[in-house]
Every structure is written in C-alpha cells, then in structure tokens.
C-alpha cells in the first residue's frame, strides 16, 4: 500500500489520534468476538492491527478525496458506476 505523507504536524497528530483511539476502543471487543485470549500481549497485538487498519483506511480516503476534489458527488458516483458524467453539471468547487 502507498500512503500520503501528512503535510502538517496537525494532520499527522489527527491521524495518529484516530488510529490510537480506534485501537483502544476496538481491540478488546474484537478479541471477545473472536474468542481469543485477553492477556495484555494479545490486546497489544490486536490494538496494533486495528490501528494499522484504521490508518490505512484514512490514507485510502485521503487519496480518494485528493484525486476527486474537483468533481461533485454525482460525477463521482457516475464514474464509479462506469457512466459518463453529466455534461450539463458544473464541477464542485
């Protein structure tokens, strides 16, 4: 996977905070659902996995929004469906 580097310290802090927050919130419930052991090593491993996945999702969302920032939502949906974008619509700003 490729990642977009954070452009500012604030953006890097936000990504890290979301990753850590999602790891803290979702690590233990995932272990309980899967029936895994709940010792601290498993919680740490599950937290790292959840944090990595959430950071990857944030990176993918950032790439998608960066590539489609000049289009409005209807044009993005039409392109995703494989249809030509409506010619009479003006792009979003």
Short mmCIF file of the C-alpha atoms (twelve columns), coordinates in Angstrom:
data_MODEL
# 
_entry.id   MODEL 
# 
loop_
_atom_site.group_PDB 
_atom_site.id 
_atom_site.type_symbol 
_atom_site.label_atom_id 
_atom_site.label_alt_id 
_atom_site.label_comp_id 
_atom_site.label_asym_id 
_atom_site.label_seq_id 
_atom_site.Cartn_x 
_atom_site.Cartn_y 
_atom_site.Cartn_z 
_atom_site.pdbx_PDB_model_num 
ATOM 1  C CA . UNK A 1  0.000   0.000   0.000   1 
ATOM 2  C CA . UNK A 2  1.069   3.551   -0.566  1 
ATOM 3  C CA . UNK A 3  0.458   6.299   1.944   1 
ATOM 4  C CA . UNK A 4  0.065   10.020  1.604   1 
ATOM 5  C CA . UNK A 5  2.518   11.664  3.948   1 
ATOM 6  C CA . UNK A 6  0.923   14.121  6.338   1 
ATOM 7  C CA . UNK A 7  1.561   17.670  5.167   1 
ATOM 8  C CA . UNK A 8  1.409   19.271  8.595   1 
ATOM 9  C CA . UNK A 9  2.036   18.299  12.192  1 
ATOM 10 C CA . UNK A 10 -1.667  18.801  12.889  1 
ATOM 11 C CA . UNK A 11 -2.638  16.291  10.186  1 
ATOM 12 C CA . UNK A 12 -0.113  13.751  11.492  1 
ATOM 13 C CA . UNK A 13 -1.411  14.213  15.036  1 
ATOM 14 C CA . UNK A 14 -5.009  13.773  13.870  1 
ATOM 15 C CA . UNK A 15 -4.217  10.533  12.024  1 
ATOM 16 C CA . UNK A 16 -2.270  9.194   14.987  1 
ATOM 17 C CA . UNK A 17 -5.004  10.139  17.433  1 
ATOM 18 C CA . UNK A 18 -7.686  8.436   15.321  1 
ATOM 19 C CA . UNK A 19 -5.538  5.309   14.956  1 
ATOM 20 C CA . UNK A 20 -4.762  5.122   18.680  1 
ATOM 21 C CA . UNK A 21 -8.329  5.915   19.630  1 
ATOM 22 C CA . UNK A 22 -9.749  3.220   17.369  1 
ATOM 23 C CA . UNK A 23 -7.184  0.738   18.697  1 
ATOM 24 C CA . UNK A 24 -8.157  1.487   22.295  1 
ATOM 25 C CA . UNK A 25 -11.874 1.286   21.551  1 
ATOM 26 C CA . UNK A 26 -11.994 -1.759  19.259  1 
ATOM 27 C CA . UNK A 27 -9.133  -4.050  20.387  1 
ATOM 28 C CA . UNK A 28 -10.857 -5.725  23.331  1 
ATOM 29 C CA . UNK A 29 -14.278 -6.201  21.650  1 
ATOM 30 C CA . UNK A 30 -12.576 -7.827  18.650  1 
ATOM 31 C CA . UNK A 31 -10.754 -10.203 20.995  1 
ATOM 32 C CA . UNK A 32 -14.032 -11.034 22.735  1 
ATOM 33 C CA . UNK A 33 -15.838 -11.664 19.437  1 
ATOM 34 C CA . UNK A 34 -13.086 -13.934 18.121  1 
ATOM 35 C CA . UNK A 35 -12.779 -15.746 21.448  1 
ATOM 36 C CA . UNK A 36 -9.057  -15.054 21.714  1 
ATOM 37 C CA . UNK A 37 -7.134  -14.782 24.938  1 
ATOM 38 C CA . UNK A 38 -7.422  -11.377 26.581  1 
ATOM 39 C CA . UNK A 39 -3.959  -11.074 28.116  1 
ATOM 40 C CA . UNK A 40 -2.019  -7.877  27.576  1 
ATOM 41 C CA . UNK A 41 0.091   -9.277  24.723  1 
ATOM 42 C CA . UNK A 42 -2.994  -10.172 22.690  1 
ATOM 43 C CA . UNK A 43 -4.550  -6.789  23.457  1 
ATOM 44 C CA . UNK A 44 -1.380  -5.056  22.304  1 
ATOM 45 C CA . UNK A 45 -1.252  -7.101  19.109  1 
ATOM 46 C CA . UNK A 46 -4.941  -6.518  18.383  1 
ATOM 47 C CA . UNK A 47 -4.550  -2.798  19.083  1 
ATOM 48 C CA . UNK A 48 -1.620  -2.577  16.652  1 
ATOM 49 C CA . UNK A 49 -3.631  -4.385  13.988  1 
ATOM 50 C CA . UNK A 50 -6.685  -2.168  14.463  1 
ATOM 51 C CA . UNK A 51 -4.519  0.964   14.461  1 
ATOM 52 C CA . UNK A 52 -2.771  -0.078  11.243  1 
ATOM 53 C CA . UNK A 53 -6.072  -0.850  9.535   1 
ATOM 54 C CA . UNK A 54 -7.610  2.465   10.599  1 
ATOM 55 C CA . UNK A 55 -4.505  4.366   9.430   1 
ATOM 56 C CA . UNK A 56 -4.726  2.516   6.085   1 
ATOM 57 C CA . UNK A 57 -8.387  3.435   5.709   1 
ATOM 58 C CA . UNK A 58 -7.575  7.066   6.490   1 
ATOM 59 C CA . UNK A 59 -4.805  7.009   3.863   1 
ATOM 60 C CA . UNK A 60 -7.082  5.457   1.230   1 
ATOM 61 C CA . UNK A 61 -9.787  8.012   1.971   1 
ATOM 62 C CA . UNK A 62 -7.260  10.848  1.728   1 
ATOM 63 C CA . UNK A 63 -6.012  9.579   -1.653  1 
ATOM 64 C CA . UNK A 64 -9.580  9.234   -2.954  1 
ATOM 65 C CA . UNK A 65 -10.549 12.729  -1.838  1 
ATOM 66 C CA . UNK A 66 -7.334  14.200  -3.232  1 
ATOM 67 C CA . UNK A 67 -7.999  12.657  -6.661  1 
ATOM 68 C CA . UNK A 68 -11.666 13.668  -6.810  1 
ATOM 69 C CA . UNK A 69 -11.628 17.108  -5.228  1 
ATOM 70 C CA . UNK A 70 -12.620 18.885  -8.460  1 
ATOM 71 C CA . UNK A 71 -15.744 16.741  -9.016  1 
ATOM 72 C CA . UNK A 72 -19.072 16.856  -7.247  1 
ATOM 73 C CA . UNK A 73 -20.652 13.754  -5.692  1 
ATOM 74 C CA . UNK A 74 -22.913 12.974  -8.661  1 
ATOM 75 C CA . UNK A 75 -19.968 12.902  -11.079 1 
ATOM 76 C CA . UNK A 76 -18.017 10.626  -8.724  1 
ATOM 77 C CA . UNK A 77 -20.953 8.211   -8.460  1 
ATOM 78 C CA . UNK A 78 -21.432 8.155   -12.236 1 
ATOM 79 C CA . UNK A 79 -17.726 7.476   -12.806 1 
ATOM 80 C CA . UNK A 80 -17.782 4.694   -10.213 1 
ATOM 81 C CA . UNK A 81 -20.748 3.113   -11.995 1 
ATOM 82 C CA . UNK A 82 -18.997 3.450   -15.348 1 
ATOM 83 C CA . UNK A 83 -21.371 6.011   -16.808 1 
ATOM 84 C CA . UNK A 84 -20.322 9.257   -18.413 1 
ATOM 85 C CA . UNK A 85 -20.585 12.226  -16.127 1 
ATOM 86 C CA . UNK A 86 -23.443 14.578  -16.828 1 
ATOM 87 C CA . UNK A 87 -22.314 17.277  -19.251 1 
ATOM 88 C CA . UNK A 88 -24.710 19.959  -18.029 1 
ATOM 89 C CA . UNK A 89 -23.432 19.941  -14.432 1 
ATOM 90 C CA . UNK A 90 -20.670 22.242  -13.314 1 
ATOM 91 C CA . UNK A 91 -17.942 20.684  -11.152 1 
ATOM 92 C CA . UNK A 92 -17.900 21.376  -7.446  1 
ATOM 93 C CA . UNK A 93 -15.531 23.942  -6.083  1 
# 
